[in-house]
Amino acid sequence: MKKNLRTRTIIIIAVTVISLYAVLGPRRRPVLADFTWNGVKQNLRDNIRLGLDLKGGSHLVMQVQSREYLEKLTANVAVGLDNAAKAAGYNVTAVRPEASGNDYRVVLEAADASKIEEIRQQLPNKTNDLDPSIWSSSVNGNRIVWEMSATAKRALGDQAVEQSMRIIDSRINTVGVAEPTLQEHGAQGSHQILLQMPGIDDPERIKKLIAAESRLELMKVIGSANPSPITTYATEQEAIQSLGGQVPANRRVLPYSERDEPTAAAGGATPDDNQPSRYVIVETPAVVDGNDLRGADAVSTTGSESDYQIAFSLKPAGAEKFGQWTGANVGQYMAIVLNGKVQSAPYIKSQITDRGEISGRFTKTSAEDLALTLRSGALPATLKFIEERTVGPSLGADSIRAGVTASVAGLILVIIFMVFYYRGSGVNAVIALLLNMIITIASLVFFDATLTLPGIAGFILTIGMTVDTNVLIFERIREELETGKTVASAVEQGFARAFVTVIDTHVTTIVSALFLFIFGTGPIRGFAVTLVLGLLANLFSAVYVSRTIFIWLLNRKGRRAETLSI
């Protein structure tokens, strides 16, 4: 008996000490100041992650414009087919993307209808764009139509949401948004994303950073080569007319705005003279794009706060493509295109491999933000903000105060009732209850769970469940005593026979909480997490700890104790 009691006591003390340190101790190597009153308060603030409703901050709901993503994908397939058809020597009169309602297709028209079946069979082998799991083809006369399947549309829409979430997560974590909540939101297929940012009370910069485009493309400028000036056009229509009145699939007309300072050369290229806003024609697809980007950083060559540039580097595969292209196009103009606008158009003096610069009169903040968006990658589609809320820190403090007040008030009333009704055994229940609270909070810290206002509600419910467990056990002990059993036997049988009921109630409640966690969102999941952790802690405190206290009392009084304060 004494050996068993010693083992139980060591386990309880170890769990208590570890839990107290997890809640009140620092997460780093401790110093003496960490255990002062102010140090303990700071540790408590650092260890317990507060949700948006308790800390204050911003709540954003965004919708990924998946239609735009699918239209872009369809347009890229059309360009790829057009290039493949011309490379194979087929006489194709038109290749165009079409989007109508929720239907996406690519239409190819051939000059010779007798070749249409051959084209349909051969083109998929000459391009990587026609995934048979996405596109199905049909022939009508001299036309081939590739149409996106319904299954593919759903899968690609979900893919756009997942990719957007990864990029958003990368961007907000880089700028130091602490403990954000990022998850899918709304009904299946709504393509909505929920972002909660505790501690952020001015979300405008975050919104701009999240939604910022970061499409970097390095493209060949169509027109004259150095030393002749770059070929530009005063209007977009003038540029289109130079192409015969229609822009081919392998050409794009882009705005070109030189700034009022000299343009730094890309990889040693020399900039052309400054010019007012005009238009240039570029060749598509790009030589390399943002997918080939390895890194991007804001740099200042002059030390001025308003004269920053973005230095970028390419991955090995991109550097190889870029090196081959620049080596074969010395003297040609190259457009550095950012988000559909030509930022600069230097000519290529010599072969360039893996490095370049985007010049401009950027401020330090704008350059850092742009470099960040380039590093995180381009969003697959634009984001539409459909809901925005800001919770002030004072409102969060009021919520904490109300939650703590409710918890303390409930705890005091429970303690009074248990001590009054069960006397000495009530003290046993109070000790188990306090230990349950410590272990539950320590579990939240250990799992990096976020405490929300509903989480506090789950915490209060756990107090009730803990008391309910003690009541079940104590009433069973009373029944055993009334049958004339000894105190030791009544305690042993009371715990043994109440255990099945305790397990049953806890398992059913935990299963319900797991369903809330799986199918709920935000605060509902916070309630479920706190409730599950509290119930698991309760099995230890109300059963193991409470029984150990009874064993200690009986060991002190002797196995033949005749009375029990219950």
VENHU-V60653 format. One record per residue. N is the residue number from 0. RES is the residue in three letters. SS is DSSP state (H for helix, E for strand, - for the rest). NEAR is the number of other C-alpha atoms within 10 Angstrom. D_LAST is the distance of its C-alpha to the last C-alpha in Angstrom with 2 decimals. Layout:
N_RES_SS_NEAR_D_LAST, N_RES_SS_NEAR_D_LAST
//
This chain:
0_MET_-_8_22.47, 1_LYS_H_10_23.49, 2_LYS_H_8_26.11, 3_ASN_H_10_23.77, 4_LEU_H_15_21.35, 5_ARG_H_13_24.46, 6_THR_H_10_25.71, 7_ARG_H_18_22.52, 8_THR_H_16_22.43, 9_ILE_H_11_26.14, 10_ILE_H_12_25.80, 11_ILE_H_17_23.05, 12_ILE_H_11_25.09, 13_ALA_H_12_28.27, 14_VAL_H_15_27.00, 15_THR_H_17_25.67, 16_VAL_H_12_28.98, 17_ILE_H_13_31.12, 18_SER_H_22_29.37, 19_LEU_H_16_29.67, 20_TYR_H_14_33.31, 21_ALA_H_23_34.04, 22_VAL_H_25_32.89, 23_LEU_H_21_34.25, 24_GLY_-_22_36.97, 25_PRO_-_19_40.59, 26_ARG_-_12_41.93, 27_ARG_-_6_44.97, 28_ARG_-_7_45.45, 29_PRO_-_10_43.46, 30_VAL_-_9_45.14, 31_LEU_H_7_43.83, 32_ALA_H_10_44.19, 33_ASP_H_17_41.67, 34_PHE_H_16_38.83, 35_THR_-_10_39.85, 36_TRP_H_10_38.14, 37_ASN_H_11_41.00, 38_GLY_H_17_41.09, 39_VAL_H_17_37.41, 40_LYS_H_15_37.93, 41_GLN_H_16_41.03, 42_ASN_H_20_39.31, 43_LEU_H_17_36.61, 44_ARG_H_13_39.43, 45_ASP_H_16_41.29, 46_ASN_H_21_38.44, 47_ILE_-_20_37.03, 48_ARG_E_20_39.70, 49_LEU_E_22_39.76, 50_GLY_-_27_41.28, 51_LEU_H_29_44.13, 52_ASP_H_26_42.03, 53_LEU_H_25_40.27, 54_LYS_H_24_43.16, 55_GLY_-_24_46.08, 56_GLY_E_23_49.11, 57_SER_E_23_51.33, 58_HIS_E_22_50.83, 59_LEU_E_18_53.87, 60_VAL_E_21_54.57, 61_MET_E_20_57.82, 62_GLN_E_21_59.80, 63_VAL_E_25_61.96, 64_GLN_-_19_65.38, 65_SER_H_24_65.60, 66_ARG_H_18_68.85, 67_GLU_H_13_70.52, 68_TYR_H_18_69.26, 69_LEU_H_22_70.72, 70_GLU_H_19_73.98, 71_LYS_H_15_74.31, 72_LEU_H_16_73.70, 73_THR_H_23_76.33, 74_ALA_H_21_78.84, 75_ASN_H_17_78.33, 76_VAL_H_23_79.00, 77_ALA_H_26_82.20, 78_VAL_H_22_83.42, 79_GLY_H_22_82.69, 80_LEU_H_25_84.55, 81_ASP_H_24_87.50, 82_ASN_H_18_87.86, 83_ALA_H_19_87.50, 84_ALA_H_21_90.09, 85_LYS_H_11_92.60, 86_ALA_H_10_92.05, 87_ALA_-_13_92.73, 88_GLY_-_8_95.94, 89_TYR_-_18_95.01, 90_ASN_-_14_96.78, 91_VAL_E_18_93.84, 92_THR_E_11_94.66, 93_ALA_E_15_91.14, 94_VAL_E_25_87.51, 95_ARG_E_19_85.12, 96_PRO_E_21_81.40, 97_GLU_E_16_80.42, 98_ALA_E_15_77.16, 99_SER_E_8_76.89, 100_GLY_-_6_73.64, 101_ASN_-_10_71.21, 102_ASP_E_15_74.03, 103_TYR_E_22_75.28, 104_ARG_E_23_78.44, 105_VAL_E_23_81.31, 106_VAL_E_19_84.84, 107_LEU_E_24_87.72, 108_GLU_E_19_91.31, 109_ALA_E_20_94.04, 110_ALA_-_14_97.80, 111_ASP_-_14_98.53, 112_ALA_H_14_96.61, 113_SER_H_11_97.70, 114_LYS_H_13_95.61, 115_ILE_H_22_92.42, 116_GLU_H_15_90.86, 117_GLU_H_11_91.73, 118_ILE_H_19_90.10, 119_ARG_H_18_86.93, 120_GLN_H_10_86.75, 121_GLN_H_14_87.71, 122_LEU_H_19_86.02, 123_PRO_H_15_82.42, 124_ASN_H_11_83.57, 125_LYS_H_15_85.04, 126_THR_-_16_82.04, 127_ASN_-_12_78.34, 128_ASP_-_19_77.44, 129_LEU_-_19_77.65, 130_ASP_-_12_74.40, 131_PRO_-_12_74.84, 132_SER_-_10_71.13, 133_ILE_-_17_71.66, 134_TRP_E_18_75.26, 135_SER_E_14_77.15, 136_SER_E_16_80.92, 137_SER_E_12_83.48, 138_VAL_E_14_87.28, 139_ASN_E_10_89.44, 140_GLY_-_12_93.13, 141_ASN_-_16_93.44, 142_ARG_E_21_89.82, 143_ILE_E_20_86.67, 144_VAL_E_21_83.32, 145_TRP_E_24_80.15, 146_GLU_E_19_77.08, 147_MET_E_22_73.44, 148_SER_-_17_71.15, 149_ALA_H_14_68.17, 150_THR_H_11_65.78, 151_ALA_H_13_67.27, 152_LYS_H_18_66.95, 153_ARG_H_13_63.21, 154_ALA_H_13_62.74, 155_LEU_H_17_64.93, 156_GLY_H_20_63.16, 157_ASP_H_18_59.79, 158_GLN_H_15_61.51, 159_ALA_H_20_62.75, 160_VAL_H_25_59.22, 161_GLU_H_18_57.87, 162_GLN_H_16_60.79, 163_SER_H_23_60.39, 164_MET_H_21_56.70, 165_ARG_H_14_57.62, 166_ILE_H_19_60.32, 167_ILE_H_23_58.19, 168_ASP_H_19_55.43, 169_SER_H_17_58.07, 170_ARG_H_22_59.54, 171_ILE_H_19_56.42, 172_ASN_H_12_54.93, 173_THR_H_11_58.23, 174_VAL_-_13_58.30, 175_GLY_-_9_54.77, 176_VAL_-_16_52.72, 177_ALA_-_13_49.19, 178_GLU_-_18_46.54, 179_PRO_-_22_48.47, 180_THR_E_16_47.27, 181_LEU_E_18_50.12, 182_GLN_E_17_49.85, 183_GLU_E_19_51.66, 184_HIS_E_18_51.13, 185_GLY_-_13_51.82, 186_ALA_-_8_52.89, 187_GLN_-_9_54.40, 188_GLY_-_13_58.02, 189_SER_-_16_57.75, 190_HIS_-_20_58.33, 191_GLN_E_21_56.17, 192_ILE_E_23_54.43, 193_LEU_E_19_51.58, 194_LEU_E_22_51.59, 195_GLN_E_25_49.01, 196_MET_E_24_49.78, 197_PRO_E_27_47.13, 198_GLY_-_23_48.82, 199_ILE_-_22_52.24, 200_ASP_-_16_53.24, 201_ASP_-_11_56.95, 202_PRO_-_18_57.29, 203_GLU_H_11_61.08, 204_ARG_H_9_62.03, 205_ILE_H_18_59.39, 206_LYS_H_14_60.72, 207_LYS_H_11_64.25, 208_LEU_H_19_63.26, 209_ILE_H_21_61.37, 210_ALA_H_19_64.19, 211_ALA_-_18_67.02, 212_GLU_-_20_69.55, 213_SER_-_20_70.50, 214_ARG_-_19_73.26, 215_LEU_E_24_75.60, 216_GLU_E_24_78.80, 217_LEU_E_22_81.90, 218_MET_E_22_84.85, 219_LYS_E_24_88.62, 220_VAL_E_26_90.65, 221_ILE_-_20_93.47, 222_GLY_-_16_96.77, 223_SER_-_14_99.00, 224_ALA_-_18_98.24, 225_ASN_-_17_98.69, 226_PRO_-_10_100.97, 227_SER_-_11_101.33, 228_PRO_-_13_98.73, 229_ILE_-_21_95.73, 230_THR_-_16_96.47, 231_THR_-_21_94.61, 232_TYR_E_19_95.01, 233_ALA_-_13_94.86, 234_THR_-_14_92.89, 235_GLU_H_16_90.75, 236_GLN_H_14_93.33, 237_GLU_H_13_96.08, 238_ALA_H_23_94.12, 239_ILE_H_20_93.59, 240_GLN_H_11_97.31, 241_SER_H_12_98.18, 242_LEU_-_14_96.29, 243_GLY_-_9_98.40, 244_GLY_-_11_96.26, 245_GLN_-_12_93.20, 246_VAL_-_15_90.64, 247_PRO_-_17_90.55, 248_ALA_-_21_87.27, 249_ASN_-_15_87.84, 250_ARG_E_19_88.53, 251_ARG_E_18_86.51, 252_VAL_E_22_87.71, 253_LEU_E_18_85.49, 254_PRO_E_20_85.70, 255_TYR_E_24_86.78, 256_SER_-_17_86.17, 257_GLU_-_20_87.35, 258_ARG_-_16_85.97, 259_ASP_-_11_87.99, 260_GLU_-_12_87.54, 261_PRO_-_15_88.93, 262_THR_-_23_86.96, 263_ALA_-_19_85.75, 264_ALA_-_20_87.04, 265_ALA_-_25_84.77, 266_GLY_-_18_85.10, 267_GLY_-_17_88.42, 268_ALA_-_22_89.81, 269_THR_E_18_91.93, 270_PRO_-_17_91.04, 271_ASP_-_21_93.53, 272_ASP_-_13_94.64, 273_ASN_-_14_92.33, 274_GLN_-_12_92.90, 275_PRO_-_11_91.53, 276_SER_-_14_89.11, 277_ARG_E_18_90.81, 278_TYR_E_23_90.07, 279_VAL_E_25_90.51, 280_ILE_E_26_90.53, 281_VAL_E_23_88.37, 282_GLU_E_19_88.13, 283_THR_-_19_85.01, 284_PRO_-_19_82.89, 285_ALA_-_17_82.06, 286_VAL_-_18_83.05, 287_VAL_E_20_79.48, 288_ASP_E_18_76.52, 289_GLY_H_21_73.00, 290_ASN_H_16_71.76, 291_ASP_H_21_73.95, 292_LEU_E_24_72.51, 293_ARG_E_17_70.80, 294_GLY_E_17_70.10, 295_ALA_E_24_71.06, 296_ASP_E_19_70.85, 297_ALA_E_22_72.00, 298_VAL_E_19_74.72, 299_SER_E_17_77.01, 300_THR_-_8_80.44, 301_THR_-_9_81.52, 302_GLY_-_9_78.34, 303_SER_-_10_78.53, 304_GLU_-_12_75.36, 305_SER_-_16_77.33, 306_ASP_-_18_79.13, 307_TYR_E_25_76.65, 308_GLN_E_25_77.32, 309_ILE_E_20_75.22, 310_ALA_E_20_76.07, 311_PHE_E_20_75.10, 312_SER_E_18_75.32, 313_LEU_E_22_75.58, 314_LYS_-_15_73.98, 315_PRO_H_14_76.35, 316_ALA_H_13_77.23, 317_GLY_H_21_77.92, 318_ALA_H_20_79.86, 319_GLU_H_15_82.03, 320_LYS_H_16_82.86, 321_PHE_H_22_83.49, 322_GLY_H_17_85.67, 323_GLN_H_15_87.80, 324_TRP_H_17_88.25, 325_THR_H_22_89.12, 326_GLY_H_16_91.48, 327_ALA_H_13_93.34, 328_ASN_-_18_93.38, 329_VAL_-_18_94.65, 330_GLY_-_19_96.33, 331_GLN_-_23_94.35, 332_TYR_E_30_92.03, 333_MET_E_27_88.30, 334_ALA_E_27_85.90, 335_ILE_E_26_82.47, 336_VAL_E_23_80.62, 337_LEU_E_19_77.26, 338_ASN_-_13_75.64, 339_GLY_-_17_78.95, 340_LYS_E_19_81.00, 341_VAL_E_24_83.43, 342_GLN_E_20_82.31, 343_SER_E_27_85.29, 344_ALA_-_29_88.14, 345_PRO_-_26_89.54, 346_TYR_E_28_92.20, 347_ILE_-_25_91.63, 348_LYS_-_20_93.66, 349_SER_-_16_92.43, 350_GLN_-_17_89.86, 351_ILE_-_21_86.24, 352_THR_-_21_83.34, 353_ASP_-_20_79.73, 354_ARG_E_19_79.65, 355_GLY_E_20_80.63, 356_GLU_E_22_79.91, 357_ILE_E_24_79.33, 358_SER_E_23_81.07, 359_GLY_E_21_80.84, 360_ARG_E_17_80.04, 361_PHE_E_20_76.27, 362_THR_-_17_73.97, 363_LYS_H_18_71.41, 364_THR_H_13_68.54, 365_SER_H_16_70.47, 366_ALA_H_26_71.68, 367_GLU_H_20_68.20, 368_ASP_H_20_66.81, 369_LEU_H_22_69.74, 370_ALA_H_23_69.38, 371_LEU_H_22_65.67, 372_THR_H_24_66.41, 373_LEU_H_26_69.14, 374_ARG_H_21_66.83, 375_SER_H_21_64.11, 376_GLY_-_24_66.68, 377_ALA_-_21_67.93, 378_LEU_-_24_65.73, 379_PRO_-_23_66.85, 380_ALA_-_22_67.15, 381_THR_-_20_66.73, 382_LEU_E_20_63.41, 383_LYS_E_13_63.08, 384_PHE_E_15_60.39, 385_ILE_E_11_58.99, 386_GLU_E_11_55.96, 387_GLU_E_13_55.21, 388_ARG_E_13_52.43, 389_THR_E_20_51.68, 390_VAL_E_19_48.27, 391_GLY_-_19_48.68, 392_PRO_H_19_46.54, 393_SER_H_12_45.54, 394_LEU_H_14_44.15, 395_GLY_H_22_42.20, 396_ALA_H_15_40.82, 397_ASP_H_14_39.81, 398_SER_H_19_37.96, 399_ILE_H_19_36.07, 400_ARG_H_13_35.24, 401_ALA_H_14_34.01, 402_GLY_H_21_31.94, 403_VAL_H_14_30.34, 404_THR_H_12_29.70, 405_ALA_H_15_28.01, 406_SER_H_17_25.85, 407_VAL_H_13_24.83, 408_ALA_H_12_24.24, 409_GLY_H_15_22.05, 410_LEU_H_18_20.10, 411_ILE_H_13_19.61, 412_LEU_H_10_18.50, 413_VAL_H_19_15.97, 414_ILE_H_20_14.58, 415_ILE_H_14_14.53, 416_PHE_H_13_12.78, 417_MET_H_22_9.96, 418_VAL_H_17_9.47, 419_PHE_H_13_10.04, 420_TYR_H_12_7.93, 421_TYR_H_17_4.65, 422_ARG_-_15_5.79, 423_GLY_H_14_6.30, 424_SER_H_21_5.23, 425_GLY_H_24_7.45, 426_VAL_H_17_10.06, 427_ASN_H_21_10.10, 428_ALA_H_28_10.93, 429_VAL_H_23_13.44, 430_ILE_H_17_15.14, 431_ALA_H_25_15.59, 432_LEU_H_28_16.91, 433_LEU_H_16_19.37, 434_LEU_H_22_20.58, 435_ASN_H_27_21.14, 436_MET_H_21_23.33, 437_ILE_H_19_25.29, 438_ILE_H_27_25.99, 439_THR_H_25_27.04, 440_ILE_H_23_29.49, 441_ALA_H_23_30.77, 442_SER_H_21_31.44, 443_LEU_H_21_33.47, 444_VAL_H_20_35.46, 445_PHE_H_14_35.97, 446_PHE_-_8_37.31, 447_ASP_-_13_39.31, 448_ALA_-_19_37.74, 449_THR_E_22_38.73, 450_LEU_E_25_36.11, 451_THR_-_27_37.14, 452_LEU_H_22_35.83, 453_PRO_H_21_34.61, 454_GLY_H_24_33.02, 455_ILE_H_22_30.97, 456_ALA_H_19_30.00, 457_GLY_H_24_28.90, 458_PHE_H_27_26.89, 459_ILE_H_22_25.09, 460_LEU_H_18_24.51, 461_THR_H_25_23.00, 462_ILE_H_23_20.36, 463_GLY_H_15_19.48, 464_MET_H_22_19.60, 465_THR_H_25_17.28, 466_VAL_H_21_14.58, 467_ASP_H_15_15.44, 468_THR_H_22_15.01, 469_ASN_H_27_11.47, 470_VAL_H_18_10.72, 471_LEU_H_17_12.68, 472_ILE_H_25_10.97, 473_PHE_H_22_7.29, 474_GLU_H_15_8.91, 475_ARG_H_20_11.00, 476_ILE_H_26_8.54, 477_ARG_H_16_7.39, 478_GLU_H_14_11.18, 479_GLU_H_19_12.00, 480_LEU_H_20_10.09, 481_GLU_H_11_11.96, 482_THR_-_9_15.11, 483_GLY_-_10_14.99, 484_LYS_-_15_14.54, 485_THR_-_18_13.70, 486_VAL_H_20_10.64, 487_ALA_H_23_13.15, 488_SER_H_15_14.60, 489_ALA_H_22_11.54, 490_VAL_H_23_10.74, 491_GLU_H_16_14.50, 492_GLN_H_19_15.09, 493_GLY_H_21_12.36, 494_PHE_H_21_14.03, 495_ALA_H_15_17.44, 496_ARG_H_14_17.41, 497_ALA_H_20_15.96, 498_PHE_H_17_18.47, 499_VAL_H_11_21.43, 500_THR_H_14_20.19, 501_VAL_H_20_19.33, 502_ILE_H_13_22.82, 503_ASP_H_11_24.46, 504_THR_H_15_23.27, 505_HIS_H_19_24.14, 506_VAL_H_15_27.50, 507_THR_H_11_28.62, 508_THR_H_16_27.83, 509_ILE_H_20_29.58, 510_VAL_H_13_32.56, 511_SER_H_13_32.87, 512_ALA_H_21_32.79, 513_LEU_H_17_35.44, 514_PHE_H_12_37.68, 515_LEU_H_17_37.34, 516_PHE_H_19_38.33, 517_ILE_H_11_41.27, 518_PHE_H_9_42.73, 519_GLY_-_15_41.64, 520_THR_-_15_43.41, 521_GLY_-_20_42.66, 522_PRO_H_19_39.59, 523_ILE_H_19_38.19, 524_ARG_H_22_38.22, 525_GLY_H_24_36.49, 526_PHE_H_24_33.61, 527_ALA_H_27_33.47, 528_VAL_H_24_33.60, 529_THR_H_28_30.74, 530_LEU_H_28_28.55, 531_VAL_H_24_29.34, 532_LEU_H_21_28.79, 533_GLY_H_28_25.44, 534_LEU_H_26_24.25, 535_LEU_H_18_25.55, 536_ALA_H_24_23.82, 537_ASN_H_28_20.53, 538_LEU_H_18_20.89, 539_PHE_H_16_21.08, 540_SER_H_25_18.44, 541_ALA_H_29_15.58, 542_VAL_H_22_16.28, 543_TYR_H_15_18.15, 544_VAL_H_24_16.83, 545_SER_H_22_13.11, 546_ARG_H_19_13.67, 547_THR_H_20_15.84, 548_ILE_H_19_13.30, 549_PHE_H_17_11.12, 550_ILE_H_22_14.57, 551_TRP_H_16_15.46, 552_LEU_H_15_12.60, 553_LEU_H_18_13.46, 554_ASN_H_16_17.08, 555_ARG_H_10_16.79, 556_LYS_H_12_15.30, 557_GLY_-_12_17.35, 558_ARG_-_14_16.98, 559_ARG_-_12_16.65, 560_ALA_-_14_13.42, 561_GLU_-_12_12.38, 562_THR_-_11_8.86, 563_LEU_-_19_5.72, 564_SER_-_8_3.79, 565_ILE_-_15_0.00
//
